[in-house]
Amino acid sequence: MDMSIDFIVVSIILIVLALSLIYRLYKGPHVIDRVVAADSIDVIVGLVMVVFGCYEGRALYVDLGLIVTLLGFIGTVLISKYLEGKM
């Protein structure tokens, strides 16, 4: 199996997951559901960057994917603290 076929299969799976999360982000019954969906989309974007970096053989995309994921996590923690009333 070729690496490009693996990349395409993983990309399609991640696109389906991201679309389901976008639906949850739009339709979520509570604010917490929307925050979790947004955080999950951040993780998927970071994962896409890491997979693309492995496909291209460049470490820059891997580093950027980790940074995007970390910033998304920090944003989720800040939003959670705000919603809890501790900020």
PyMOL Python script that loads the backbone (N, CA, C, O; Angstrom):
from pymol import cmd

cmd.read_pdbstr("""\
ATOM      1  N   MET A   1       0.847  -1.184   0.000  1.00  0.00           N
ATOM      2  CA  MET A   1       0.000   0.000   0.000  1.00  0.00           C
ATOM      3  C   MET A   1       0.890   1.244   0.000  1.00  0.00           C
ATOM      4  O   MET A   1       1.873   1.319   0.738  1.00  0.00           O
ATOM      5  N   ASP A   2       0.546   2.169  -0.800  1.00  0.00           N
ATOM      6  CA  ASP A   2       1.333   3.382  -0.971  1.00  0.00           C
ATOM      7  C   ASP A   2       1.046   4.381   0.150  1.00  0.00           C
ATOM      8  O   ASP A   2      -0.043   4.392   0.723  1.00  0.00           O
ATOM      9  N   MET A   3       2.037   5.215   0.453  1.00  0.00           N
ATOM     10  CA  MET A   3       1.870   6.206   1.517  1.00  0.00           C
ATOM     11  C   MET A   3       0.789   7.231   1.162  1.00  0.00           C
ATOM     12  O   MET A   3       0.083   7.719   2.045  1.00  0.00           O
ATOM     13  N   SER A   4       0.660   7.555  -0.119  1.00  0.00           N
ATOM     14  CA  SER A   4      -0.355   8.542  -0.500  1.00  0.00           C
ATOM     15  C   SER A   4      -1.766   7.989  -0.307  1.00  0.00           C
ATOM     16  O   SER A   4      -2.681   8.744   0.020  1.00  0.00           O
ATOM     17  N   ILE A   5      -1.953   6.699  -0.501  1.00  0.00           N
ATOM     18  CA  ILE A   5      -3.273   6.100  -0.271  1.00  0.00           C
ATOM     19  C   ILE A   5      -3.600   6.128   1.217  1.00  0.00           C
ATOM     20  O   ILE A   5      -4.735   6.411   1.598  1.00  0.00           O
ATOM     21  N   ASP A   6      -2.615   5.837   2.056  1.00  0.00           N
ATOM     22  CA  ASP A   6      -2.824   5.930   3.504  1.00  0.00           C
ATOM     23  C   ASP A   6      -3.189   7.351   3.911  1.00  0.00           C
ATOM     24  O   ASP A   6      -4.090   7.562   4.723  1.00  0.00           O
ATOM     25  N   PHE A   7      -2.490   8.313   3.350  1.00  0.00           N
ATOM     26  CA  PHE A   7      -2.760   9.722   3.655  1.00  0.00           C
ATOM     27  C   PHE A   7      -4.171  10.104   3.240  1.00  0.00           C
ATOM     28  O   PHE A   7      -4.854  10.829   3.964  1.00  0.00           O
ATOM     29  N   ILE A   8      -4.612   9.632   2.097  1.00  0.00           N
ATOM     30  CA  ILE A   8      -5.959   9.955   1.615  1.00  0.00           C
ATOM     31  C   ILE A   8      -7.019   9.327   2.520  1.00  0.00           C
ATOM     32  O   ILE A   8      -8.013   9.975   2.847  1.00  0.00           O
ATOM     33  N   VAL A   9      -6.816   8.074   2.926  1.00  0.00           N
ATOM     34  CA  VAL A   9      -7.781   7.394   3.791  1.00  0.00           C
ATOM     35  C   VAL A   9      -7.876   8.100   5.138  1.00  0.00           C
ATOM     36  O   VAL A   9      -8.974   8.342   5.637  1.00  0.00           O
ATOM     37  N   VAL A  10      -6.727   8.431   5.729  1.00  0.00           N
ATOM     38  CA  VAL A  10      -6.719   9.129   7.020  1.00  0.00           C
ATOM     39  C   VAL A  10      -7.365  10.503   6.878  1.00  0.00           C
ATOM     40  O   VAL A  10      -8.093  10.939   7.769  1.00  0.00           O
ATOM     41  N   SER A  11      -7.107  11.183   5.773  1.00  0.00           N
ATOM     42  CA  SER A  11      -7.699  12.508   5.549  1.00  0.00           C
ATOM     43  C   SER A  11      -9.216  12.432   5.441  1.00  0.00           C
ATOM     44  O   SER A  11      -9.918  13.285   5.986  1.00  0.00           O
ATOM     45  N   ILE A  12      -9.724  11.433   4.753  1.00  0.00           N
ATOM     46  CA  ILE A  12     -11.177  11.285   4.617  1.00  0.00           C
ATOM     47  C   ILE A  12     -11.817  11.000   5.975  1.00  0.00           C
ATOM     48  O   ILE A  12     -12.863  11.560   6.302  1.00  0.00           O
ATOM     49  N   ILE A  13     -11.188  10.133   6.760  1.00  0.00           N
ATOM     50  CA  ILE A  13     -11.715   9.834   8.096  1.00  0.00           C
ATOM     51  C   ILE A  13     -11.734  11.090   8.959  1.00  0.00           C
ATOM     52  O   ILE A  13     -12.717  11.351   9.653  1.00  0.00           O
ATOM     53  N   LEU A  14     -10.658  11.866   8.920  1.00  0.00           N
ATOM     54  CA  LEU A  14     -10.600  13.085   9.725  1.00  0.00           C
ATOM     55  C   LEU A  14     -11.600  14.133   9.246  1.00  0.00           C
ATOM     56  O   LEU A  14     -12.133  14.885  10.062  1.00  0.00           O
ATOM     57  N   ILE A  15     -11.864  14.197   7.952  1.00  0.00           N
ATOM     58  CA  ILE A  15     -12.854  15.138   7.426  1.00  0.00           C
ATOM     59  C   ILE A  15     -14.250  14.762   7.918  1.00  0.00           C
ATOM     60  O   ILE A  15     -15.030  15.631   8.308  1.00  0.00           O
ATOM     61  N   VAL A  16     -14.562  13.473   7.898  1.00  0.00           N
ATOM     62  CA  VAL A  16     -15.881  13.022   8.393  1.00  0.00           C
ATOM     63  C   VAL A  16     -16.028  13.351   9.871  1.00  0.00           C
ATOM     64  O   VAL A  16     -17.078  13.827  10.302  1.00  0.00           O
ATOM     65  N   LEU A  17     -14.978  13.098  10.650  1.00  0.00           N
ATOM     66  CA  LEU A  17     -15.032  13.416  12.078  1.00  0.00           C
ATOM     67  C   LEU A  17     -15.183  14.921  12.305  1.00  0.00           C
ATOM     68  O   LEU A  17     -15.954  15.343  13.166  1.00  0.00           O
ATOM     69  N   ALA A  18     -14.453  15.728  11.539  1.00  0.00           N
ATOM     70  CA  ALA A  18     -14.542  17.179  11.699  1.00  0.00           C
ATOM     71  C   ALA A  18     -15.930  17.693  11.321  1.00  0.00           C
ATOM     72  O   ALA A  18     -16.444  18.605  11.968  1.00  0.00           O
ATOM     73  N   LEU A  19     -16.540  17.123  10.290  1.00  0.00           N
ATOM     74  CA  LEU A  19     -17.889  17.552   9.907  1.00  0.00           C
ATOM     75  C   LEU A  19     -18.914  17.207  10.980  1.00  0.00           C
ATOM     76  O   LEU A  19     -19.831  17.986  11.239  1.00  0.00           O
ATOM     77  N   SER A  20     -18.762  16.045  11.602  1.00  0.00           N
ATOM     78  CA  SER A  20     -19.686  15.706  12.682  1.00  0.00           C
ATOM     79  C   SER A  20     -19.484  16.644  13.874  1.00  0.00           C
ATOM     80  O   SER A  20     -20.444  16.994  14.560  1.00  0.00           O
ATOM     81  N   LEU A  21     -18.239  17.048  14.118  1.00  0.00           N
ATOM     82  CA  LEU A  21     -17.981  17.991  15.209  1.00  0.00           C
ATOM     83  C   LEU A  21     -18.491  19.394  14.874  1.00  0.00           C
ATOM     84  O   LEU A  21     -18.947  20.115  15.761  1.00  0.00           O
ATOM     85  N   ILE A  22     -18.416  19.779  13.613  1.00  0.00           N
ATOM     86  CA  ILE A  22     -18.963  21.084  13.212  1.00  0.00           C
ATOM     87  C   ILE A  22     -20.475  21.093  13.419  1.00  0.00           C
ATOM     88  O   ILE A  22     -21.043  22.105  13.830  1.00  0.00           O
ATOM     89  N   TYR A  23     -21.122  19.968  13.134  1.00  0.00           N
ATOM     90  CA  TYR A  23     -22.559  19.870  13.415  1.00  0.00           C
ATOM     91  C   TYR A  23     -22.825  20.038  14.913  1.00  0.00           C
ATOM     92  O   TYR A  23     -23.755  20.747  15.298  1.00  0.00           O
ATOM     93  N   ARG A  24     -22.021  19.397  15.753  1.00  0.00           N
ATOM     94  CA  ARG A  24     -22.189  19.513  17.208  1.00  0.00           C
ATOM     95  C   ARG A  24     -21.888  20.933  17.671  1.00  0.00           C
ATOM     96  O   ARG A  24     -22.523  21.436  18.598  1.00  0.00           O
ATOM     97  N   LEU A  25     -20.920  21.578  17.026  1.00  0.00           N
ATOM     98  CA  LEU A  25     -20.587  22.958  17.368  1.00  0.00           C
ATOM     99  C   LEU A  25     -21.751  23.893  17.052  1.00  0.00           C
ATOM    100  O   LEU A  25     -22.028  24.830  17.800  1.00  0.00           O
ATOM    101  N   TYR A  26     -22.426  23.627  15.939  1.00  0.00           N
ATOM    102  CA  TYR A  26     -23.541  24.467  15.528  1.00  0.00           C
ATOM    103  C   TYR A  26     -24.812  24.144  16.297  1.00  0.00           C
ATOM    104  O   TYR A  26     -25.559  25.051  16.665  1.00  0.00           O
ATOM    105  N   LYS A  27     -25.068  22.866  16.543  1.00  0.00           N
ATOM    106  CA  LYS A  27     -26.350  22.440  17.070  1.00  0.00           C
ATOM    107  C   LYS A  27     -26.320  22.081  18.554  1.00  0.00           C
ATOM    108  O   LYS A  27     -27.360  21.767  19.132  1.00  0.00           O
ATOM    109  N   GLY A  28     -25.128  22.123  19.183  1.00  0.00           N
ATOM    110  CA  GLY A  28     -24.976  21.665  20.567  1.00  0.00           C
ATOM    111  C   GLY A  28     -26.022  22.230  21.506  1.00  0.00           C
ATOM    112  O   GLY A  28     -26.286  23.432  21.488  1.00  0.00           O
ATOM    113  N   PRO A  29     -26.625  21.378  22.331  1.00  0.00           N
ATOM    114  CA  PRO A  29     -27.673  21.876  23.216  1.00  0.00           C
ATOM    115  C   PRO A  29     -27.132  22.757  24.340  1.00  0.00           C
ATOM    116  O   PRO A  29     -27.862  23.602  24.861  1.00  0.00           O
ATOM    117  N   HIS A  30     -25.882  22.579  24.719  1.00  0.00           N
ATOM    118  CA  HIS A  30     -25.298  23.363  25.806  1.00  0.00           C
ATOM    119  C   HIS A  30     -23.995  23.995  25.338  1.00  0.00           C
ATOM    120  O   HIS A  30     -23.413  23.589  24.332  1.00  0.00           O
ATOM    121  N   VAL A  31     -23.558  24.980  26.079  1.00  0.00           N
ATOM    122  CA  VAL A  31     -22.308  25.664  25.754  1.00  0.00           C
ATOM    123  C   VAL A  31     -21.127  24.709  25.929  1.00  0.00           C
ATOM    124  O   VAL A  31     -20.160  24.772  25.169  1.00  0.00           O
ATOM    125  N   ILE A  32     -21.200  23.844  26.908  1.00  0.00           N
ATOM    126  CA  ILE A  32     -20.117  22.896  27.157  1.00  0.00           C
ATOM    127  C   ILE A  32     -19.930  21.964  25.968  1.00  0.00           C
ATOM    128  O   ILE A  32     -18.797  21.646  25.608  1.00  0.00           O
ATOM    129  N   ASP A  33     -21.027  21.520  25.350  1.00  0.00           N
ATOM    130  CA  ASP A  33     -20.920  20.674  24.154  1.00  0.00           C
ATOM    131  C   ASP A  33     -20.196  21.411  23.038  1.00  0.00           C
ATOM    132  O   ASP A  33     -19.387  20.824  22.318  1.00  0.00           O
ATOM    133  N   ARG A  34     -20.483  22.674  22.901  1.00  0.00           N
ATOM    134  CA  ARG A  34     -19.832  23.469  21.859  1.00  0.00           C
ATOM    135  C   ARG A  34     -18.349  23.670  22.150  1.00  0.00           C
ATOM    136  O   ARG A  34     -17.528  23.647  21.232  1.00  0.00           O
ATOM    137  N   VAL A  35     -18.003  23.866  23.411  1.00  0.00           N
ATOM    138  CA  VAL A  35     -16.593  24.038  23.785  1.00  0.00           C
ATOM    139  C   VAL A  35     -15.811  22.760  23.525  1.00  0.00           C
ATOM    140  O   VAL A  35     -14.697  22.804  23.001  1.00  0.00           O
ATOM    141  N   VAL A  36     -16.385  21.634  23.887  1.00  0.00           N
ATOM    142  CA  VAL A  36     -15.720  20.346  23.662  1.00  0.00           C
ATOM    143  C   VAL A  36     -15.581  20.079  22.160  1.00  0.00           C
ATOM    144  O   VAL A  36     -14.550  19.570  21.719  1.00  0.00           O
ATOM    145  N   ALA A  37     -16.592  20.412  21.379  1.00  0.00           N
ATOM    146  CA  ALA A  37     -16.511  20.223  19.929  1.00  0.00           C
ATOM    147  C   ALA A  37     -15.428  21.109  19.324  1.00  0.00           C
ATOM    148  O   ALA A  37     -14.684  20.666  18.448  1.00  0.00           O
ATOM    149  N   ALA A  38     -15.333  22.358  19.783  1.00  0.00           N
ATOM    150  CA  ALA A  38     -14.298  23.253  19.274  1.00  0.00           C
ATOM    151  C   ALA A  38     -12.906  22.755  19.647  1.00  0.00           C
ATOM    152  O   ALA A  38     -11.979  22.841  18.842  1.00  0.00           O
ATOM    153  N   ASP A  39     -12.758  22.240  20.850  1.00  0.00           N
ATOM    154  CA  ASP A  39     -11.471  21.692  21.263  1.00  0.00           C
ATOM    155  C   ASP A  39     -11.119  20.456  20.446  1.00  0.00           C
ATOM    156  O   ASP A  39      -9.959  20.262  20.081  1.00  0.00           O
ATOM    157  N   SER A  40     -12.087  19.640  20.164  1.00  0.00           N
ATOM    158  CA  SER A  40     -11.833  18.451  19.355  1.00  0.00           C
ATOM    159  C   SER A  40     -11.446  18.822  17.926  1.00  0.00           C
ATOM    160  O   SER A  40     -10.605  18.160  17.317  1.00  0.00           O
ATOM    161  N   ILE A  41     -12.053  19.869  17.394  1.00  0.00           N
ATOM    162  CA  ILE A  41     -11.670  20.340  16.063  1.00  0.00           C
ATOM    163  C   ILE A  41     -10.232  20.848  16.086  1.00  0.00           C
ATOM    164  O   ILE A  41      -9.487  20.619  15.133  1.00  0.00           O
ATOM    165  N   ASP A  42      -9.830  21.531  17.151  1.00  0.00           N
ATOM    166  CA  ASP A  42      -8.439  21.962  17.291  1.00  0.00           C
ATOM    167  C   ASP A  42      -7.482  20.775  17.278  1.00  0.00           C
ATOM    168  O   ASP A  42      -6.427  20.822  16.645  1.00  0.00           O
ATOM    169  N   VAL A  43      -7.856  19.719  17.977  1.00  0.00           N
ATOM    170  CA  VAL A  43      -7.010  18.519  18.017  1.00  0.00           C
ATOM    171  C   VAL A  43      -6.931  17.879  16.639  1.00  0.00           C
ATOM    172  O   VAL A  43      -5.862  17.422  16.234  1.00  0.00           O
ATOM    173  N   ILE A  44      -8.045  17.836  15.910  1.00  0.00           N
ATOM    174  CA  ILE A  44      -8.039  17.254  14.576  1.00  0.00           C
ATOM    175  C   ILE A  44      -7.176  18.088  13.630  1.00  0.00           C
ATOM    176  O   ILE A  44      -6.448  17.528  12.811  1.00  0.00           O
ATOM    177  N   VAL A  45      -7.244  19.408  13.729  1.00  0.00           N
ATOM    178  CA  VAL A  45      -6.393  20.267  12.897  1.00  0.00           C
ATOM    179  C   VAL A  45      -4.918  20.015  13.201  1.00  0.00           C
ATOM    180  O   VAL A  45      -4.098  19.931  12.287  1.00  0.00           O
ATOM    181  N   GLY A  46      -4.585  19.895  14.481  1.00  0.00           N
ATOM    182  CA  GLY A  46      -3.206  19.582  14.846  1.00  0.00           C
ATOM    183  C   GLY A  46      -2.786  18.224  14.316  1.00  0.00           C
ATOM    184  O   GLY A  46      -1.659  18.064  13.847  1.00  0.00           O
ATOM    185  N   LEU A  47      -3.680  17.243  14.385  1.00  0.00           N
ATOM    186  CA  LEU A  47      -3.386  15.908  13.883  1.00  0.00           C
ATOM    187  C   LEU A  47      -3.182  15.917  12.370  1.00  0.00           C
ATOM    188  O   LEU A  47      -2.299  15.230  11.856  1.00  0.00           O
ATOM    189  N   VAL A  48      -3.989  16.683  11.667  1.00  0.00           N
ATOM    190  CA  VAL A  48      -3.824  16.802  10.217  1.00  0.00           C
ATOM    191  C   VAL A  48      -2.454  17.392   9.896  1.00  0.00           C
ATOM    192  O   VAL A  48      -1.787  16.946   8.962  1.00  0.00           O
ATOM    193  N   MET A  49      -2.039  18.382  10.659  1.00  0.00           N
ATOM    194  CA  MET A  49      -0.728  18.985  10.414  1.00  0.00           C
ATOM    195  C   MET A  49       0.402  17.992  10.697  1.00  0.00           C
ATOM    196  O   MET A  49       1.395  17.969   9.969  1.00  0.00           O
ATOM    197  N   VAL A  50       0.264  17.183  11.730  1.00  0.00           N
ATOM    198  CA  VAL A  50       1.285  16.177  12.043  1.00  0.00           C
ATOM    199  C   VAL A  50       1.323  15.111  10.946  1.00  0.00           C
ATOM    200  O   VAL A  50       2.405  14.721  10.508  1.00  0.00           O
ATOM    201  N   VAL A  51       0.167  14.638  10.499  1.00  0.00           N
ATOM    202  CA  VAL A  51       0.125  13.630   9.434  1.00  0.00           C
ATOM    203  C   VAL A  51       0.706  14.199   8.147  1.00  0.00           C
ATOM    204  O   VAL A  51       1.452  13.513   7.449  1.00  0.00           O
ATOM    205  N   PHE A  52       0.376  15.436   7.828  1.00  0.00           N
ATOM    206  CA  PHE A  52       0.916  16.066   6.626  1.00  0.00           C
ATOM    207  C   PHE A  52       2.429  16.246   6.738  1.00  0.00           C
ATOM    208  O   PHE A  52       3.150  16.067   5.756  1.00  0.00           O
ATOM    209  N   GLY A  53       2.913  16.597   7.927  1.00  0.00           N
ATOM    210  CA  GLY A  53       4.352  16.719   8.135  1.00  0.00           C
ATOM    211  C   GLY A  53       5.063  15.391   7.962  1.00  0.00           C
ATOM    212  O   GLY A  53       6.168  15.346   7.420  1.00  0.00           O
ATOM    213  N   CYS A  54       4.443  14.308   8.416  1.00  0.00           N
ATOM    214  CA  CYS A  54       5.028  12.976   8.210  1.00  0.00           C
ATOM    215  C   CYS A  54       5.006  12.600   6.733  1.00  0.00           C
ATOM    216  O   CYS A  54       5.945  11.980   6.235  1.00  0.00           O
ATOM    217  N   TYR A  55       3.944  12.969   6.037  1.00  0.00           N
ATOM    218  CA  TYR A  55       3.833  12.668   4.608  1.00  0.00           C
ATOM    219  C   TYR A  55       4.881  13.437   3.801  1.00  0.00           C
ATOM    220  O   TYR A  55       5.511  12.876   2.904  1.00  0.00           O
ATOM    221  N   GLU A  56       5.064  14.703   4.114  1.00  0.00           N
ATOM    222  CA  GLU A  56       6.022  15.535   3.399  1.00  0.00           C
ATOM    223  C   GLU A  56       7.451  15.351   3.889  1.00  0.00           C
ATOM    224  O   GLU A  56       8.399  15.704   3.187  1.00  0.00           O
ATOM    225  N   GLY A  57       7.613  14.801   5.090  1.00  0.00           N
ATOM    226  CA  GLY A  57       8.946  14.607   5.642  1.00  0.00           C
ATOM    227  C   GLY A  57       9.553  15.877   6.212  1.00  0.00           C
ATOM    228  O   GLY A  57      10.775  16.029   6.230  1.00  0.00           O
ATOM    229  N   ARG A  58       8.716  16.782   6.673  1.00  0.00           N
ATOM    230  CA  ARG A  58       9.194  18.054   7.234  1.00  0.00           C
ATOM    231  C   ARG A  58       8.737  18.170   8.676  1.00  0.00           C
ATOM    232  O   ARG A  58       7.560  17.995   8.990  1.00  0.00           O
ATOM    233  N   ALA A  59       9.680  18.465   9.536  1.00  0.00           N
ATOM    234  CA  ALA A  59       9.387  18.549  10.965  1.00  0.00           C
ATOM    235  C   ALA A  59       8.653  19.839  11.332  1.00  0.00           C
ATOM    236  O   ALA A  59       8.061  19.923  12.408  1.00  0.00           O
ATOM    237  N   LEU A  60       8.683  20.834  10.463  1.00  0.00           N
ATOM    238  CA  LEU A  60       8.027  22.110  10.752  1.00  0.00           C
ATOM    239  C   LEU A  60       6.531  21.922  10.975  1.00  0.00           C
ATOM    240  O   LEU A  60       5.969  22.516  11.895  1.00  0.00           O
ATOM    241  N   TYR A  61       5.879  21.107  10.152  1.00  0.00           N
ATOM    242  CA  TYR A  61       4.440  20.882  10.291  1.00  0.00           C
ATOM    243  C   TYR A  61       4.106  20.134  11.578  1.00  0.00           C
ATOM    244  O   TYR A  61       3.066  20.370  12.193  1.00  0.00           O
ATOM    245  N   VAL A  62       4.994  19.236  11.977  1.00  0.00           N
ATOM    246  CA  VAL A  62       4.785  18.506  13.229  1.00  0.00           C
ATOM    247  C   VAL A  62       4.840  19.475  14.404  1.00  0.00           C
ATOM    248  O   VAL A  62       3.999  19.416  15.302  1.00  0.00           O
ATOM    249  N   ASP A  63       5.829  20.365  14.399  1.00  0.00           N
ATOM    250  CA  ASP A  63       5.937  21.365  15.463  1.00  0.00           C
ATOM    251  C   ASP A  63       4.728  22.297  15.478  1.00  0.00           C
ATOM    252  O   ASP A  63       4.187  22.598  16.542  1.00  0.00           O
ATOM    253  N   LEU A  64       4.308  22.747  14.311  1.00  0.00           N
ATOM    254  CA  LEU A  64       3.151  23.642  14.244  1.00  0.00           C
ATOM    255  C   LEU A  64       1.869  22.935  14.689  1.00  0.00           C
ATOM    256  O   LEU A  64       1.017  23.545  15.336  1.00  0.00           O
ATOM    257  N   GLY A  65       1.730  21.663  14.347  1.00  0.00           N
ATOM    258  CA  GLY A  65       0.562  20.907  14.791  1.00  0.00           C
ATOM    259  C   GLY A  65       0.510  20.782  16.301  1.00  0.00           C
ATOM    260  O   GLY A  65      -0.559  20.890  16.901  1.00  0.00           O
ATOM    261  N   LEU A  66       1.657  20.555  16.917  1.00  0.00           N
ATOM    262  CA  LEU A  66       1.700  20.476  18.378  1.00  0.00           C
ATOM    263  C   LEU A  66       1.387  21.823  19.019  1.00  0.00           C
ATOM    264  O   LEU A  66       0.713  21.878  20.047  1.00  0.00           O
ATOM    265  N   ILE A  67       1.869  22.904  18.424  1.00  0.00           N
ATOM    266  CA  ILE A  67       1.603  24.240  18.962  1.00  0.00           C
ATOM    267  C   ILE A  67       0.114  24.577  18.845  1.00  0.00           C
ATOM    268  O   ILE A  67      -0.475  25.117  19.782  1.00  0.00           O
ATOM    269  N   VAL A  68      -0.492  24.263  17.705  1.00  0.00           N
ATOM    270  CA  VAL A  68      -1.926  24.537  17.509  1.00  0.00           C
ATOM    271  C   VAL A  68      -2.755  23.764  18.525  1.00  0.00           C
ATOM    272  O   VAL A  68      -3.703  24.300  19.100  1.00  0.00           O
ATOM    273  N   THR A  69      -2.395  22.505  18.745  1.00  0.00           N
ATOM    274  CA  THR A  69      -3.128  21.688  19.708  1.00  0.00           C
ATOM    275  C   THR A  69      -2.968  22.223  21.129  1.00  0.00           C
ATOM    276  O   THR A  69      -3.930  22.251  21.896  1.00  0.00           O
ATOM    277  N   LEU A  70      -1.772  22.641  21.473  1.00  0.00           N
ATOM    278  CA  LEU A  70      -1.534  23.189  22.806  1.00  0.00           C
ATOM    279  C   LEU A  70      -2.297  24.492  23.022  1.00  0.00           C
ATOM    280  O   LEU A  70      -2.870  24.702  24.091  1.00  0.00           O
ATOM    281  N   LEU A  71      -2.310  25.360  22.026  1.00  0.00           N
ATOM    282  CA  LEU A  71      -3.049  26.618  22.153  1.00  0.00           C
ATOM    283  C   LEU A  71      -4.556  26.367  22.243  1.00  0.00           C
ATOM    284  O   LEU A  71      -5.264  27.075  22.959  1.00  0.00           O
ATOM    285  N   GLY A  72      -5.042  25.365  21.519  1.00  0.00           N
ATOM    286  CA  GLY A  72      -6.460  25.013  21.617  1.00  0.00           C
ATOM    287  C   GLY A  72      -6.814  24.513  22.999  1.00  0.00           C
ATOM    288  O   GLY A  72      -7.881  24.834  23.523  1.00  0.00           O
ATOM    289  N   PHE A  73      -5.926  23.726  23.600  1.00  0.00           N
ATOM    290  CA  PHE A  73      -6.168  23.230  24.955  1.00  0.00           C
ATOM    291  C   PHE A  73      -6.180  24.382  25.960  1.00  0.00           C
ATOM    292  O   PHE A  73      -7.033  24.423  26.847  1.00  0.00           O
ATOM    293  N   ILE A  74      -5.245  25.310  25.825  1.00  0.00           N
ATOM    294  CA  ILE A  74      -5.205  26.466  26.728  1.00  0.00           C
ATOM    295  C   ILE A  74      -6.475  27.301  26.577  1.00  0.00           C
ATOM    296  O   ILE A  74      -7.026  27.780  27.568  1.00  0.00           O
ATOM    297  N   GLY A  75      -6.934  27.473  25.355  1.00  0.00           N
ATOM    298  CA  GLY A  75      -8.179  28.205  25.123  1.00  0.00           C
ATOM    299  C   GLY A  75      -9.377  27.518  25.748  1.00  0.00           C
ATOM    300  O   GLY A  75     -10.261  28.177  26.296  1.00  0.00           O
ATOM    301  N   THR A  76      -9.410  26.192  25.668  1.00  0.00           N
ATOM    302  CA  THR A  76     -10.501  25.445  26.279  1.00  0.00           C
ATOM    303  C   THR A  76     -10.493  25.583  27.794  1.00  0.00           C
ATOM    304  O   THR A  76     -11.548  25.728  28.411  1.00  0.00           O
ATOM    305  N   VAL A  77      -9.318  25.539  28.391  1.00  0.00           N
ATOM    306  CA  VAL A  77      -9.219  25.710  29.842  1.00  0.00           C
ATOM    307  C   VAL A  77      -9.689  27.106  30.246  1.00  0.00           C
ATOM    308  O   VAL A  77     -10.403  27.257  31.238  1.00  0.00           O
ATOM    309  N   LEU A  78      -9.296  28.119  29.490  1.00  0.00           N
ATOM    310  CA  LEU A  78      -9.717  29.492  29.812  1.00  0.00           C
ATOM    311  C   LEU A  78     -11.223  29.667  29.666  1.00  0.00           C
ATOM    312  O   LEU A  78     -11.854  30.310  30.505  1.00  0.00           O
ATOM    313  N   ILE A  79     -11.799  29.107  28.620  1.00  0.00           N
ATOM    314  CA  ILE A  79     -13.247  29.207  28.438  1.00  0.00           C
ATOM    315  C   ILE A  79     -13.977  28.468  29.554  1.00  0.00           C
ATOM    316  O   ILE A  79     -14.997  28.944  30.053  1.00  0.00           O
ATOM    317  N   SER A  80     -13.458  27.309  29.946  1.00  0.00           N
ATOM    318  CA  SER A  80     -14.081  26.543  31.029  1.00  0.00           C
ATOM    319  C   SER A  80     -14.027  27.301  32.347  1.00  0.00           C
ATOM    320  O   SER A  80     -14.997  27.307  33.105  1.00  0.00           O
ATOM    321  N   LYS A  81     -12.900  27.937  32.619  1.00  0.00           N
ATOM    322  CA  LYS A  81     -12.793  28.740  33.852  1.00  0.00           C
ATOM    323  C   LYS A  81     -13.770  29.910  33.818  1.00  0.00           C
ATOM    324  O   LYS A  81     -14.378  30.244  34.834  1.00  0.00           O
ATOM    325  N   TYR A  82     -13.920  30.533  32.649  1.00  0.00           N
ATOM    326  CA  TYR A  82     -14.842  31.655  32.516  1.00  0.00           C
ATOM    327  C   TYR A  82     -16.279  31.198  32.747  1.00  0.00           C
ATOM    328  O   TYR A  82     -17.042  31.854  33.455  1.00  0.00           O
ATOM    329  N   LEU A  83     -16.640  30.065  32.140  1.00  0.00           N
ATOM    330  CA  LEU A  83     -18.019  29.559  32.295  1.00  0.00           C
ATOM    331  C   LEU A  83     -18.292  29.101  33.716  1.00  0.00           C
ATOM    332  O   LEU A  83     -19.429  29.164  34.184  1.00  0.00           O
ATOM    333  N   GLU A  84     -17.256  28.642  34.403  1.00  0.00           N
ATOM    334  CA  GLU A  84     -17.414  28.219  35.790  1.00  0.00           C
ATOM    335  C   GLU A  84     -17.556  29.412  36.724  1.00  0.00           C
ATOM    336  O   GLU A  84     -18.074  29.272  37.832  1.00  0.00           O
ATOM    337  N   GLY A  85     -17.106  30.573  36.294  1.00  0.00           N
ATOM    338  CA  GLY A  85     -17.222  31.779  37.100  1.00  0.00           C
ATOM    339  C   GLY A  85     -16.003  32.099  37.927  1.00  0.00           C
ATOM    340  O   GLY A  85     -16.084  32.918  38.843  1.00  0.00           O
ATOM    341  N   LYS A  86     -14.875  31.481  37.637  1.00  0.00           N
ATOM    342  CA  LYS A  86     -13.672  31.720  38.403  1.00  0.00           C
ATOM    343  C   LYS A  86     -12.737  32.720  37.744  1.00  0.00           C
ATOM    344  O   LYS A  86     -11.600  32.892  38.185  1.00  0.00           O
ATOM    345  N   MET A  87     -13.201  33.377  36.697  1.00  0.00           N
ATOM    346  CA  MET A  87     -12.377  34.402  36.056  1.00  0.00           C
ATOM    347  C   MET A  87     -13.080  35.729  36.067  1.00  0.00           C
ATOM    348  O   MET A  87     -12.540  36.718  35.570  1.00  0.00           O
TER     349      MET A  87
END
""", "prot")
cmd.dss("prot")
cmd.show_as("cartoon", "prot")
cmd.util.cbc("prot")
cmd.orient("prot")
